[in-house]
Amino acid sequence: MKKAMLLCIAFLFSAGANSATLNLTAEGSNGASQQQVTLNNNNVVLGGGVVESSKSNWSSMFNVTADTNTAVDVEWSFNPVRNLVSATVAIFALDGSFTETYDITGDFTFSAILSAGKTYGLDILDATSHALKYDVSVTSLSEVPVPAALFLFAPALLGLIGLRRRAKMTAG
């Protein structure tokens, strides 16, 4: 009985979330005012910038790294989205081993796999737009969520074990 209770308690404390730590740095822009990273809570990083007036061929560059191999979702968003005429979004390893490009005309999301310790460029290139604000969000998908029910289930299970034990003691 004690072993079962210890096992339940050990399970409760061993279940935890584990995810990659991401870092995003602003590397410069041309024709846009780039903002530094605005949020970094390890598995989600945000950056962005502003285009003040109608521009053609503006660009914005960011670098992203991860401390472990991880899958990520990358989301580019534009406000107002109708002001983006066209752009090319790219993610590439700085060592030249990986390159993906996408032609876009609005908000865009894609997935990629980052290798630990490698630096990746995350750029918007050859963009044409009217005045707008742009944001880039990189979210690690390797997080293992701990269900909230686990923290409700464990005390209930321990209570039932205690009731069973009490019933055995009063019966015997």
C-alpha positions, 0 to 999 in steps of 0.5 A: 500500500505504501509503495502504491502511494509513493508511486502515485506521489512520484508520478505526480512530481515527475510529470513536467513540461519540457520544451526547447528554449528559443532565442530571436534577435533582430539583425536589421532592416531596410525600409522598415523600422525594426523592433527588438524582440518583445516577448521571450518566454523560452518556447515562444519568441516575438519580434516585429517592426513598422513600415511608415509609408508605401514602400517597395523592396523593404526587408527585415531580418531576424536570427533564431536559435534553439538549445535542443532539436525542435519543431517550430511554427513560424507565423508572420502577421501584418496589420492591416493585412490588406496593406501587404502587396507581396513579399518573400518569407525565408528561413535558412541555416546560416551555414547554408545547409537549409533554405525554404522560401515562400511567396506571400500576400498576407498573414502566413504560417509555416513549420520548420525543424531547428537543430540545436545550436544552429543559427537560422535566418528568418527574413522577409525580403522584397516586400512591397506594402503600404504603411503597416505593422509586421510581427513574427512569432516563433513557437516551439512545438516540443512542449509536453503539456501536463493535463490539469486533470492530473493535479485533480486526479492524484489527490482524489486517488489518494483520498480513495486509497485512504478511504479503502484503508479506513474501511479495511481497518474498521472491518477487521 
